[in-house]
Amino acid sequence: MGNGQGDLDLVARQFEQQRGRLQAVAHRMLGSAVEAEDAVQEAWLRLSRSETAEIDNLAAWLTTVVARVCLNMLQSRSTRREDPLDGHDAPDAVFDPEQEVLLGDSIGAALLVVLDTLTPTERLAFVLHDMFAVPFDDIAPILGKTPAAARQLASRARRRVRGVEEVSADRDRQQQVVEAFLAASRAGEFAALLELLDPDVVLRADAMAITVGADSEVRGRDAVAKTFAGRAKAAQLALIDGRAGLVWGPGGTPRVVFAFAVTAGRITGIELLADPEMLAGLELELLPRTGKDS
């Protein structure tokens, strides 16, 4: 059972050739560079324990494994897998310009917010098919559904993504909404917050934001309004990849970014991003302060 050392070295080289694409798939699935690396490491662990001679298409096999790992992570984001690697260390990353392009081509903050409003199955179907051209026949077994059902999931996700893209052009209106939200939050004006939030608004935080006290997920207008009422006093209005949002940056260093999705004048999603690698990839421009910070 398993692979000898010589075979393992060959498998490691083959895995390294796939690393860039796997990291890109996982990054778009999870929205976190750190969690994406965890998913890729898990794929390596499973590959190192498998009979590689029985794998006909290594790229497809690895994509399937990474997708399944990401699906599990999306369905239980509050827990982090920390299984030991049993002595099989993944091969060290080697700089590759093509891989850097893949990783650098990260999704923008606005799209990240939209993707995080999708169900895990919708997100997997959309990312694999629309972003990486994986056929629905291959996606269906990962989801435990028929190809037709997988196609429907991707179609549903696509409509939601396009809907946000259509309204994203109205940046001035979005900025007005975010400014009003910041003012109402600072002043503790609960009723004003309710007016600005969609009834089904979802607030989500990435793994790093959770470590500094954020809840992983808050759903519904009342719950989100209670989370922000009387707070955000140190947050500052900013453009995040060209769209209005908020930045919390004690000492002048951005620590948490609040990315907003606004539809028809109401906030439908808020994403708290604190992953340093994710923040480093965002284009941030602080705007004049709209209130008195404390």
N, C-alpha and C positions, 0 to 999 in steps of 0.2 A: 504494500500500500504506500501511497505517497511518491515523492520524487527524490532521487539521489542528489548529491551536491552538484554534480555536473549538470543534471537536468534542471536543478533549481536556478543555477546561474543563467542558463539559456532562457528559462521562464522569466527571470528578472529582466533580462534585456528586452524580451518581447513586451513585457509589461511597461517598461520605460518608454517604449515607442508609442504606447497608448495613453500615457499619463496626461498629456495636455488636453486631449479630448475628454477624458474621464473627469478631469478637474473642472472643465468648462460645463459639462453636463450637470455635475453635482452642484456647482456654484449657482447655476440658474434654477435648479430645483430647490435649493435650500436658502439662497440669498445670503450665505455666510461663507467666507473663505475658510474660516476655521472648521466649520462643520463639513464643508466640502472635502477638506483634506482628511477628516475622520472617515468619511464615506469611501474615499479612494484607498485609504489604508486598510479598511475592512475588506475591500475588493481584493487587495493584494493578499491578505491573510487567507481568504477563501481560495484564491488561485493557488497559493503555495501548498495548500492541503489537497488539491484536486489532482486527478489523473489527467494531466494535460494532453496526453495522447488521444484522449476520447473527445477533445474539444475541436470541432471542425472549423469554427469561425471564432477566433479568439476575441476580435474586436466586438463582435455582437454579444458574445458571452459576457465580456467585462461590462459592456454597456447595460446589459440586463441585470447583472449583479449590482452595479452602482445604482441603477434605478430602483431596484427593490430595497436596497439599504436606505436610500433617500426617502422612499415612500414610508418605510417604518419610522424614520426620524421625524418626518412631517406629522405622522399620526401620534407621535408621543414626544413632542419637542421638549417637554419638561424634564426628560431624563437623557443623560448622555452615556453612550456606550463606552466602557473603559476596560474592555477585555484585554488581557495580556497577549502579546504576539507570539508567545511560546517559542522564542528564540529565532523566529523568522522575521528579521527586520526588513522593512520595505527598502528597495534600492534608493540611494540618495538621489535627490533631484539634481539634474544637470541642466545648466542654462541652455535653452533652445529658443531662438528667436520666434519660431512658429508657435511654440507653446506660449511664449510671453504675449503674443498677439491674441491668442485665444483667451488667456486669462485677463488681459487688459481690456478686452471687448466686453466689459461687465455691463449688466443691465442697469439702467438709470434708476434713480430713487423713486420716480413716479411709477415706473413699470413694476418695481419691486413691491410697492404698496398694492398694486392691482393683483399681482400674482399671489400675494399673501391673503387676499380675500377669496381666492379660489379654494375649493376643497382639495385635499391631497391628490385624489384621483384625477380631478380636472387639471391640476397643475402638472402632474406627470404626463398626461396625455398631450397637453398643449406644448410643453417644453420639448418632449421627445419628438413629436411629429412636426410642429411648426418651426422649431429652432434647430433641430438636428436631423430632420427628414427620416426618422425611423418609421417604417411602415406600421399601419395599424394591426396587421397580422402579427407583428412582433411585440407590439405594445399590449395587445389583449391578454396574453398569458401572464404578464407581469401583474396586471390588474385583476386577473381572475374573471375576465369578462369576455364577451364576444367582440370581434373586430368592429361590428356595427355599434356596439355600446361604447367602445373606446373612441370611435369617430364622433359619437354624439357628445361625449365628455369634452373632447377637444373643440368641437363646434361651439358648445356652451361657453367655454373659457374664452374662445376667440371673440365672441360677441361682447363679452364684458371688457376685454382688453381694448377692442376697437371703440367701444363706447367711451372709455376714458380718454383714448387718444383724440377722439373728436372734440371733447370739451377742453382738452389741454391747451388749445390755442387761446382760450380766453384767460390769459395769465393775469391781466389786470384785475379781473373779477375775482380770481382765485386769491390774489394777494390781499384784496379787500376782506375776503372771508377770513383768511389767516390772521390778518391784523385785528379784526373784530374778535376772533377767538382768543388771541393773546390778551387783549384788553379785558375781555370778560373773565378770563381765567385769573388774571392778576387781581381784579377787583372782587372776585368771588361772586360774580353775578350769575347765579345758577340758571335763572330763566333765560338769560341771554345766550348762555351756552347751549341750552336745549334747542333754541331757535336755529342755531348754527349747525347742529348735528343731525345727520340723517337718523331716522328711527333704528336702522339696522347697522349703524356705524360699528366698526371693529377697530380696536386699539391693540396692536401687537408689538412685542419687544423681542429683539434678537437675544442670543444667549449672553452676550456681554452686558447688555442693558439690564437683564435680569439680575446679574451679579451686583449691580449698584442700586437695587431695590425696586425695579419695575416689575409689574405683573406680566406674565408671559402673554396673556390675552384677556381683554375686557370687551364684552359685547353689549350693545344696546346704548341708546342715547342717555338714559338716566345714569347708568353705571359709569360711562365715560365722562359725563359732566361732573359727577362726584369725584372722579379721579383728579380732575384738573381745577376744580373750583378753589380759588384762593391760592393757587400755586403758579408755577412757571414764572415767578417774579424775576428770576435771573436769566430766563431765556431771552434770546434776541432774534428779531426777525432777520431772515436771510434768504437768499436765492440758492436753491439746491439743484444743481444741474439746470438752472434757468427758471425754476419754479419756486414759488414762495413756500417757505417752511420756517422752522425755528431751530436755533442752535443753542445748546447749553455748553458754555466754554469757560469754566473758571480759570483765571490766570491767562486768558487769551487763547487757550488751546481747546479746540472743539473736542468735547468728550461724548456728547450725545446729540444726534440730529433727529429732528421730528419731521418726517416727510408726510405730506398730506395728499389725499386724493379728494377732489372736490367735484361734485356733479350737481348741476342745476342749482348752484348756490349753496349747497349743503355739503358738509364734510362726511364722506362715506368711509374713509379709512385713515388711520394715523399709524405710522410705523416708527418705532423708536430704534435707531441704529447706533450701536456703540462699538461694533467690531472695528478695531483700528485699521485693518486692511480695507474694509469697505469704506470707511470715512476717507482714507487716503485717496480712493478712487473717485470721490465726488468733487464736483466743482462748486465750491462754497464762496458766496459773496455776502458779507454782512451788510445789512441795510441800516439806515439811521434808526436809533432807538425811538420807540414809540411810547415809552412810559418810563417811569422812575424805577430802576432796579433797586432791590434791597439786598 
